[in-house]
């Protein structure tokens, strides 16, 4: 937002005007303006979709993929290169989110991508990037995924990456490592990667570009690609070395059989034109594997894999970037929640019904899914995050959609809600918590394997998803699901941080986690005067900034975590307000100041704009910016505030 636009909004809605009628007029106008803008952006078939932006790793990987397979599109790549240059920090490197610290893995990939498209390494921006990488230990210090990419381009020896042969796919389930023991995103990325790391192909790299200048020690001489930090990681590294020695003993027919099994596994999960798992890293690995396996360019499967990747590209003026995935279901249920809040239950508009009908059509039932490995007898009923990802519905989307449908009071949604609730209840993990896609995915020892230096191999239960599950089960049938709800609340109590907050696995961060929990506890009719809830209220009060808003950087995923000052953002202010409104704080000065912050910082077009990244894909590794969060969350909070005050008057 420009300074002029912000000042104009502040002048027309002064935050220090405490006259009740003036505040109500400002509030009504802000709600109507945001609502109108949201309706303008609704698609003809009823759904909403906004950009989902990641860090520079994803667009850099798009360029690297093109040069790996020898399918170069100079026009697109030059636009992506411009995006990468725009994202480079003044110091010379690339970070994982706005204002974040230098990240060596992202920077190595961005540098390589720019060099591949023709940027001269002697240009000022390339020199700055090289110097930053060298000052942080050089490219040998990049993470496993980056080193695998470099190995595929012949920039590091294959001993620089973990030993992950195709035979992993045929390991028995009792073995310490099995693909069923990791998260959905891990297995969809790993299985095609098994093929690449087994066949060890060399990138086409038709321009013959290398990045030897990014290494302090020549890559062939480097002896310290793996960093051992614990006895367990040392043991896994030893097993890795033994596996390399034993590889020579693997019969050729076993190798061919294993590669074929990997191929069959991902072909079953291709997800048509939407791509395997609906996520870019897995799509790229599948596409590259298809090329290496000999699928010709015009083969329908290879074309489909490529088309799924192309659908993720977004033009932005003279630049372009690649999204990590698409978020239509999530955007639609959250925009729907905001729209429902602006209406009364007796006045659910055609636009809201249109959105929920679009969602209803996408509920899954008898489709195959990896979740059935743990729950083979559980009936389906979930929703996926993307337009299509039928192998991988998630509890977060499912619970939020069921919650939104329930709020309409429309009986036609009763059956989808009950199916969703039964599925969510059946996906509860031991200990009462809920993960996003998996049940009991808590094999934490696997985070010590050499491949898992990103620390995001698993999908264990988290407070934010558990909160969402509590909300749905309480709405669907509180008596029927009483035990599930009680166990989940006990899990949430045990998972509370010392300062009263909850960790935000899928949103930044403790403000998001606290919002997810407190709004659920309200629906479960937990007494808001309980000590643990008042402690959460105190946390939010302490986090409020002088301008009345709330803000939290993705830095909070790194120690020390709490109470780091950060500029206010509209979406985090909305989460904090929704949290406080859920526990009876509507008439507090804290809430009044937060509401005034949102009104004062609304732009003239009805929306709010923040540069901050809104969520982790994987904490400390990969971050996301949901462009919709500044569109619907502030509207939801303002409308919720108005409704509560209206009910009190």
C-alpha positions in Angstrom: 0.0 0.0 0.0 1.3 3.5 -0.8 1.8 6.0 1.9 -0.7 8.3 0.3 -3.4 5.5 0.2 -2.7 4.6 3.8 -2.9 8.2 5.0 -6.1 8.7 3.1 -7.6 5.7 4.8 -6.4 6.8 8.2 -7.9 10.3 7.6 -11.3 8.9 6.7 -11.3 6.4 9.6 -9.4 8.0 12.4 -8.3 5.3 14.9 -8.6 7.7 17.8 -12.3 8.6 17.2 -14.0 6.9 20.1 -17.5 8.2 19.5 -19.7 5.1 19.2 -21.7 6.2 16.1 -18.5 7.2 14.3 -16.8 3.9 15.1 -19.9 2.0 13.9 -20.1 3.9 10.6 -16.4 3.3 10.0 -16.8 -0.4 10.9 -19.8 -0.8 8.6 -18.1 0.9 5.7 -14.9 -1.1 6.2 -16.9 -4.4 6.2 -19.0 -3.5 3.1 -15.9 -2.3 1.2 -14.0 -5.5 1.9 -17.0 -7.7 1.2 -17.6 -6.0 -2.2 -14.0 -6.5 -3.2 -14.1 -10.2 -2.2 -17.3 -10.7 -4.2 -15.6 -9.2 -7.2 -12.9 -11.8 -7.0 -15.2 -14.8 -6.8 -15.0 -17.1 -9.8 -18.0 -17.7 -12.0 -18.4 -21.3 -10.6 -18.4 -20.0 -7.0 -14.9 -20.6 -5.8 -12.1 -18.2 -4.9 -8.4 -18.7 -5.6 -5.5 -16.4 -4.9 -1.8 -16.6 -5.6 0.3 -18.9 -3.4 3.9 -17.7 -3.4 6.9 -19.5 -2.1 10.6 -18.4 -1.8 12.9 -18.2 -4.8 13.7 -21.9 -4.6 10.7 -22.9 -6.6 11.1 -20.6 -9.6 14.9 -21.4 -9.6 14.0 -25.1 -9.7 11.8 -24.6 -12.7 14.7 -23.2 -14.7 17.0 -26.0 -13.4 14.4 -28.6 -14.5 14.3 -27.1 -18.0 18.0 -27.3 -18.4 18.1 -30.8 -16.9 15.8 -32.2 -19.6 16.9 -29.9 -22.3 13.6 -28.1 -22.8 14.6 -24.4 -22.6 12.0 -21.7 -23.0 14.0 -18.5 -23.1 11.0 -16.1 -22.9 9.6 -17.7 -19.8 13.0 -18.2 -18.2 14.0 -14.6 -18.7 10.8 -13.5 -16.9 11.6 -15.9 -14.1 15.1 -14.6 -13.9 13.8 -11.1 -13.5 11.7 -12.3 -10.6 14.8 -13.9 -9.0 16.8 -10.7 -9.4 13.9 -8.8 -7.8 14.0 -11.1 -4.8 17.7 -10.8 -4.2 18.5 -9.0 -1.0 20.8 -6.0 -0.8 23.5 -8.2 0.8 23.5 -10.4 -2.2 21.8 -13.6 -1.3 18.2 -14.9 -1.1 16.1 -15.5 2.0 13.1 -17.8 2.5 10.7 -15.0 3.4 10.4 -11.3 3.4 13.0 -9.9 5.9 14.5 -13.3 6.6 18.2 -14.2 6.9 20.4 -15.4 4.1 19.6 -19.0 3.1 22.5 -20.8 1.4 20.4 -23.5 -0.3 18.0 -21.1 -1.9 20.9 -18.8 -2.9 22.8 -21.6 -4.6 19.8 -22.6 -6.7 18.9 -19.0 -7.6 22.5 -18.3 -8.6 22.7 -21.4 -10.7 19.4 -20.6 -12.4 20.5 -17.1 -13.2 23.8 -18.4 -14.7 21.9 -20.9 -16.8 19.7 -18.3 -18.4 22.7 -16.2 -19.2 23.6 -13.8 -16.4 27.3 -13.2 -16.5 29.0 -14.3 -13.2 31.0 -11.0 -13.3 27.9 -8.9 -13.1 27.5 -7.0 -9.9 24.5 -8.9 -8.6 26.1 -12.3 -9.4 29.4 -11.3 -7.6 27.4 -10.3 -4.5 25.6 -13.6 -4.5 28.8 -15.6 -5.0 30.5 -13.7 -2.2 27.6 -14.3 0.2 27.6 -18.1 -0.6 31.3 -18.3 -0.1 31.1 -16.3 3.1 28.7 -19.0 4.5 30.9 -22.0 3.7 30.2 -22.4 0.0 27.8 -24.6 -1.9 28.9 -27.8 -0.2 27.0 -26.5 2.9 23.7 -26.5 1.0 21.0 -28.9 2.0 20.4 -32.4 0.7 17.9 -31.4 -2.0 20.2 -28.8 -3.4 23.1 -31.2 -3.4 21.0 -33.8 -5.2 20.3 -31.2 -7.9 24.0 -30.4 -8.1 24.8 -34.1 -8.4 22.3 -34.4 -11.3 24.2 -31.5 -13.0 27.6 -33.1 -12.3 28.6 -30.3 -9.9 29.2 -32.6 -6.9 30.0 -36.3 -6.8 27.2 -38.7 -5.9 28.8 -39.4 -2.5 27.7 -35.9 -1.6 24.1 -37.0 -1.3 22.5 -39.7 0.7 22.3 -43.3 -0.5 18.7 -43.7 -1.5 18.4 -46.5 -4.1 15.2 -47.7 -5.8 15.3 -50.8 -3.6 13.9 -48.7 -0.8 10.5 -49.2 -2.4 10.6 -52.9 -1.7 11.7 -52.8 2.0 9.3 -54.6 4.3 7.0 -52.6 6.6 8.8 -53.8 9.7 12.1 -52.2 8.4 13.1 -49.0 10.3 12.5 -47.0 7.1 9.5 -47.5 4.9 7.7 -45.0 2.7 4.5 -45.6 4.6 6.3 -44.2 7.7 6.8 -40.7 6.3 4.4 -37.9 5.4 2.5 -37.7 2.1 4.7 -34.8 0.8 7.8 -36.8 1.6 6.8 -40.0 -0.2 5.6 -38.2 -3.3 8.9 -36.4 -3.5 11.0 -39.3 -2.6 9.7 -42.2 -4.7 10.5 -40.6 -8.1 13.8 -39.3 -6.5 14.7 -42.9 -5.8 14.8 -43.4 -9.6 16.9 -40.4 -10.2 19.4 -41.2 -7.5 19.6 -44.8 -8.6 20.1 -44.2 -12.4 22.3 -41.1 -11.7 21.6 -39.4 -15.0 23.5 -36.3 -16.1 21.6 -33.2 -16.9 21.5 -32.2 -20.6 22.8 -28.8 -19.6 23.3 -27.8 -23.3 25.0 -24.6 -22.4 27.6 -26.4 -20.3 27.1 -24.1 -17.2 28.9 -25.0 -14.0 29.1 -23.3 -10.6 32.6 -24.4 -9.4 33.2 -20.8 -8.2 30.7 -21.4 -5.4 32.9 -24.0 -3.7 35.7 -23.2 -1.3 37.1 -26.8 -1.5 36.8 -28.3 -5.0 33.6 -30.5 -4.8 35.5 -33.7 -5.7 37.9 -33.1 -2.8 35.3 -32.1 -0.2 35.0 -34.7 2.6 32.4 -33.1 4.8 29.1 -33.0 2.9 27.3 -34.6 5.9 27.1 -32.9 9.3 26.8 -35.4 12.2 25.1 -33.8 15.2 23.8 -36.8 17.2 24.7 -40.4 17.9 21.6 -41.5 16.0 22.6 -39.4 12.9 26.1 -40.9 13.1 24.6 -44.4 13.2 22.4 -43.7 10.1 25.4 -42.3 8.3 27.3 -45.5 9.0 24.3 -47.5 7.5 24.4 -45.1 4.5 28.1 -46.0 3.9 27.4 -49.7 4.3 24.6 -49.5 1.8 26.9 -47.9 -0.8 29.3 -50.8 -0.4 26.6 -53.3 -0.7 25.0 -51.8 -3.8 27.5 -53.7 -6.0 25.9 -56.9 -4.8 22.4 -56.0 -5.9 21.3 -58.3 -8.8 20.4 -56.5 -12.0 16.9 -58.0 -12.0 16.2 -56.7 -8.5 17.3 -53.2 -9.5 15.1 -53.2 -12.6 12.2 -54.6 -10.5 12.7 -51.8 -7.9 12.8 -49.0 -10.5 9.6 -50.4 -12.1 7.9 -50.5 -8.7 8.8 -46.9 -8.1 7.4 -46.0 -11.5 4.2 -47.9 -10.9 3.8 -46.2 -7.5 3.9 -42.7 -8.9 1.9 -43.5 -12.0 -1.0 -44.5 -9.8 -0.8 -41.1 -8.1 -0.3 -38.8 -11.1 -3.5 -37.0 -10.3 -4.2 -36.3 -14.0 -3.5 -32.7 -15.1 -3.2 -31.5 -11.5 0.1 -33.4 -10.9 1.3 -35.9 -8.2 0.4 -34.7 -4.8 -0.6 -31.3 -6.2 2.9 -30.0 -5.2 5.7 -28.7 -7.4 8.7 -30.6 -5.9 7.0 -34.0 -6.4 5.8 -33.0 -9.9 9.3 -32.0 -11.0 10.8 -35.3 -9.8 8.1 -37.3 -11.6 8.6 -35.3 -14.8 12.4 -35.8 -14.7 12.0 -39.5 -13.9 9.6 -40.0 -16.9 12.2 -38.4 -19.1 15.0 -40.5 -17.8 12.9 -43.7 -18.1 12.5 -43.0 -21.8 9.0 -41.6 -22.1 9.1 -39.7 -25.4 8.2 -36.0 -25.4 4.7 -36.5 -27.0 3.8 -39.4 -24.6 0.5 -38.4 -22.9 1.8 -39.1 -19.4 4.9 -37.0 -19.9 2.8 -34.2 -21.5 0.4 -34.3 -18.6 3.2 -34.2 -16.1 4.6 -31.1 -17.8 1.2 -29.4 -18.1 0.7 -29.7 -14.4 3.9 -27.8 -13.8 3.1 -25.1 -16.3 -0.2 -24.5 -14.6 1.7 -23.2 -11.6 3.3 -20.3 -13.4 2.1 -16.8 -12.6 2.9 -13.6 -14.6 3.7 -10.4 -12.7 4.3 -7.5 -15.0 7.6 -8.2 -16.8 8.4 -11.1 -14.4 7.1 -14.5 -13.7 7.3 -17.0 -10.9 6.2 -20.6 -10.2 3.8 -21.4 -7.3 4.5 -24.5 -5.1 0.8 -25.5 -5.5 -2.7 -24.1 -5.9 -5.0 -23.3 -3.0 -8.6 -23.1 -4.3 -10.3 -25.2 -1.7 -8.6 -23.5 1.3 -9.2 -20.0 -0.2 -12.8 -20.8 -0.9 -13.7 -22.2 2.6 -11.9 -19.2 4.3 -13.5 -16.6 2.0 -16.8 -18.4 2.6 -16.3 -18.1 6.4 -15.7 -14.4 6.1 -18.7 -14.0 3.8 -20.9 -16.0 6.2 -19.9 -13.7 9.0 -21.1 -10.7 7.2 -24.6 -12.2 6.9 -27.2 -13.5 9.4 -28.1 -17.2 9.4 -31.4 -16.3 7.8 -29.8 -14.5 5.0 -27.2 -16.8 3.4 -26.6 -15.2 0.0 -26.5 -17.0 -3.4 -22.8 -16.2 -3.6 -22.1 -18.1 -0.3 -24.3 -21.0 -1.3 -22.6 -21.1 -4.7 -19.2 -21.4 -3.0 -20.3 -24.1 -0.6 -21.9 -26.1 -3.4 -18.6 -25.9 -5.3 -16.9 -27.3 -2.3 -19.5 -30.0 -1.7 -18.9 -31.3 -5.2 -15.3 -31.9 -4.3 -15.8 -34.0 -1.2 -14.0 -37.3 -1.5 -15.5 -40.7 -0.6 -14.5 -44.0 -2.1 -11.3 -42.7 -3.9 -8.0 -44.5 -3.2 -5.7 -42.7 -0.7 -2.6 -43.3 1.2 -4.4 -42.5 4.4 -6.2 -45.8 4.0 -2.9 -47.6 4.8 -3.4 -46.7 8.4 -7.2 -46.7 8.3 -8.3 -49.3 5.7 -11.9 -49.6 7.1 -12.6 -45.9 7.5 -15.1 -44.4 5.1 -13.9 -41.4 3.1 -15.3 -37.9 3.6 -12.4 -35.4 3.4 -11.4 -32.6 1.1 -8.0 -31.9 -0.5 -6.3 -28.5 -0.6 -6.0 -28.3 -4.4 -8.5 -28.6 -7.3 -7.7 -32.3 -7.2 -5.5 -34.4 -4.9 -7.7 -37.3 -4.2 -5.0 -39.5 -2.8 -4.3 -36.9 -0.2 -7.2 -35.2 1.5 -6.3 -33.3 4.7 -8.0 -32.7 8.0 -7.4 -29.0 8.1 -9.4 -28.2 4.9 -12.0 -30.9 5.8 -12.7 -29.4 9.2 -12.8 -25.8 8.0 -15.3 -26.7 5.2 -17.5 -28.6 7.5 -17.4 -25.7 10.0 -18.4 -23.2 7.3 -21.2 -25.4 6.0 -22.6 -25.9 9.5 -22.8 -22.1 10.0 -25.3 -21.7 7.2 -27.9 -23.8 8.9 -28.8 -25.3 5.6 -29.9 -28.9 5.9 -28.6 -29.8 2.5 -25.1 -29.8 3.9 -25.9 -32.1 6.8 -24.8 -35.3 5.1 -21.4 -33.9 3.9 -20.8 -32.5 7.4 -21.5 -35.9 9.0 -19.3 -37.7 6.5 -16.5 -35.2 7.1 -16.8 -35.5 10.9 -16.7 -39.3 10.8 -13.6 -39.2 8.6 -11.8 -36.6 10.8 -12.7 -38.6 14.0 -11.3 -41.7 12.5 -8.0 -40.0 11.7 -7.3 -39.1 15.3 -3.8 -40.1 16.4 -2.7 -41.7 19.7 -2.6 -39.1 22.5 -5.6 -37.2 21.2 -4.0 -35.0 18.6 -4.6 -34.8 14.8 -2.0 -34.5 12.0 -2.8 -32.9 8.6 -2.7 -36.0 6.4 -1.5 -38.9 8.4 -2.3 -41.0 11.5 0.4 -41.6 14.2 3.1 -40.3 11.9 5.5 -39.9 14.8 8.6 -41.9 13.8 10.8 -39.1 15.0 14.0 -41.1 14.7 13.6 -40.8 10.9 14.5 -37.1 11.2 18.1 -38.3 11.8 18.6 -40.1 8.5 21.0 -38.3 6.1 18.1 -37.5 3.7 16.1 -35.6 6.4 18.4 -32.6 7.1 15.3 -30.5 6.4 13.6 -31.9 9.4 10.2 -32.1 7.6 9.9 -35.8 6.9 6.9 -36.4 9.1 3.4 -35.2 9.7 2.8 -35.5 13.5 -0.2 -34.2 15.4 -0.2 -30.4 15.9 -2.3 -28.0 18.0 -3.6 -26.0 15.0 -5.0 -29.0 13.2 -6.3 -30.5 16.4 -8.1 -27.3 17.2 -9.8 -27.4 13.8 -10.8 -31.0 14.4 -12.3 -30.1 17.8 -14.4 -27.4 16.1 -15.9 -29.7 13.5 -16.6 -32.6 15.8 -18.3 -30.2 18.3 -20.5 -28.8 15.6 -21.3 -32.1 14.0 -22.4 -34.0 17.1 -20.8 -33.0 20.4 -22.3 -36.0 22.3 -21.3 -38.6 19.7 -17.7 -37.4 19.5 -17.4 -36.4 23.2 -14.4 -38.8 23.7 -12.6 -37.6 20.6 -13.1 -34.0 21.6 -12.0 -34.5 25.2 -8.9 -36.4 24.2 -8.1 -33.6 21.7 -8.5 -30.9 24.3 -6.3 -32.8 26.7 -3.7 -33.0 23.9 -4.0 -29.3 23.3 -3.5 -28.5 27.0 -0.4 -30.6 27.1 1.0 -28.9 23.9 0.6 -25.3 25.2 3.7 -23.2 25.3 5.0 -21.8 28.6 3.9 -18.3 27.6 0.3 -19.5 26.9 0.5 -19.7 23.1 0.3 -22.6 20.8 2.7 -23.4 18.0 1.5 -22.7 14.5 2.5 -25.5 12.1 0.5 -24.3 9.1 0.5 -20.5 9.8 2.9 -18.0 11.2 3.2 -18.8 14.0 2.2 -18.7 17.7 -0.5 -16.1 16.8 -1.9 -18.5 14.2 -1.7 -21.5 16.5 -3.4 -19.7 19.3 -6.2 -18.5 17.0 -6.7 -22.1 15.8 -7.1 -23.3 19.4 -9.1 -20.6 21.0 -11.7 -20.4 18.3 -12.1 -24.2 18.6 -12.4 -24.1 22.3 -15.3 -21.6 22.0 -17.2 -23.9 19.7 -16.5 -26.8 22.2 -18.0 -24.6 24.9 -14.9 -24.6 27.1 -15.2 -22.1 29.9 -13.0 -19.2 28.8 -12.2 -18.4 32.4 -10.0 -21.5 32.8 -6.5 -20.7 33.7 -4.9 -22.1 30.5 -7.2 -20.0 28.3 -6.6 -16.8 30.4 -2.9 -17.5 29.9 -3.4 -17.5 26.2 -5.3 -14.2 26.4 -2.4 -12.7 28.4 0.0 -13.9 25.7 -2.0 -12.1 23.0 -2.3 -8.9 25.1 1.5 -8.9 25.6 2.0 -9.4 21.8 0.0 -6.3 20.8 2.0 -3.6 19.2 1.7 0.1 20.0 -0.3 0.8 16.8 -3.0 -1.7 18.0 -2.1 -4.5 15.6 -0.2 -7.7 15.9 2.7 -9.1 13.9 5.0 -12.0 14.1 7.9 -12.9 11.8 8.8 -16.3 10.5 11.9 -15.7 12.6 9.8 -17.1 15.5 10.4 -20.6 14.1 14.0 -20.2 15.2 15.2 -19.8 18.9 14.8 -17.6 20.8 11.2 -17.7 19.7 8.8 -15.6 21.7 8.2 -11.8 22.0 10.3 -10.7 19.1 9.0 -7.3 18.1 7.6 -7.3 14.5 5.5 -4.9 12.5 1.8 -5.4 12.5 0.1 -7.2 9.7 -3.6 -7.3 8.8 -3.9 -11.1 8.7 -2.1 -11.7 12.1 -4.1 -8.9 13.6 -7.3 -10.6 12.4 -6.1 -13.9 13.9 -5.5 -12.3 17.3 -8.8 -10.5 17.2 -10.7 -13.7 16.3 -8.9 -15.4 19.2 -9.9 -12.7 21.7 -13.5 -12.4 20.4 -13.8 -16.2 21.0 -13.0 -15.9 24.7 -15.3 -12.9 25.6 -12.9 -10.0 25.1 -15.0 -8.1 22.6 -15.5 -5.0 24.8 -11.8 -4.8 25.9 -9.5 -2.0 25.0 -7.2 -4.5 23.4 -9.8 -5.5 20.9 -11.0 -2.0 20.2 -7.4 -0.9 19.3 -7.0 -4.0 17.1 -10.2 -3.2 15.2 -9.1 0.4 14.7 -5.8 -0.8 13.4 -7.6 -2.9 10.7 -10.0 0.0 9.8 -7.1 2.5 9.6 -5.0 0.3 7.4 -7.6 -0.8 4.9 -6.7 0.4 1.4 -9.2 2.3 -0.7 -10.0 -0.8 -2.8 -11.3 -2.6 0.3 -8.4 -5.0 0.9 -5.3 -5.0 3.0 -1.8 -5.5 1.8 1.3 -6.9 3.6 4.6 -8.1 2.3 5.0 -10.7 5.0 5.0 -14.4 4.3 2.0 -15.9 6.1 2.9 -19.5 6.7 5.6 -22.2 6.7 5.4 -25.0 4.2 8.0 -26.6 6.5 9.3 -24.6 9.5 12.8 -23.3 9.1 13.0 -24.7 5.5 10.3 -23.5 3.2 7.8 -20.6 3.6 4.6 -19.5 1.8 2.7 -16.3 1.2 -1.0 -16.9 0.8 -2.1 -13.8 -1.0 -5.7 -14.4 0.1 -5.0 -14.0 3.8 -5.1 -10.2 3.7 -8.4 -10.4 1.8 -10.6 -12.6 3.9 -9.2 -12.8 7.4 -9.5 -9.1 8.3 -13.1 -9.1 6.9 -13.9 -12.1 9.1 -12.6 -10.4 12.2 -14.4 -7.1 11.6 -17.7 -8.8 10.9 -17.3 -11.0 13.9 -16.7 -8.0 16.1 -19.8 -6.2 14.8 -22.0 -9.3 15.2 -20.9 -9.8 18.8 -21.5 -6.2 19.7 -24.9 -6.2 18.0 -25.9 -9.3 20.0 -25.0 -7.5 23.2 -27.0 -4.4 22.4 
